[in-house]
Amino acid sequence: MEGKVLWKTMRAPLFDKGSMILADGVIIATDGRYSLYVIEPSPTGFKPLATAEVLKPSGNSDNNQTTPSGMGGVAQNWAPIALADGKLLIRDQSRLMCIMVAK
């Protein structure tokens, strides 16, 4: 099957390492760092419906760039996300979170 790219987000936001799922007619995506997005699938462009910084680091660094475990570096959430019964599972290198999602 062949397809045609209709649009790209490029670096704003950059979805280079996160994961995406389609659920209830919207795309739920992570950007590979802190943010979770709910996106309207549209052939006309990037249409975010909501965003939240759910995996902000809680380390002790002044520049807020440590992982939650305090090991240094940027927190990353490359792992696939999962959605079941209104609960979204998302993780980074040191913690797993369950987020209730609603329509």
ABEGO torsion letter per residue (X at the ends): XBBBBABBAEAOBBBAABBBBBBGGBBBBBAGBABBBBBBBBAAEBBBABBBBAABBABABAAGABBAAGAEEBBBBABBBBBBGGBBBBBBAABBBBBBBBX
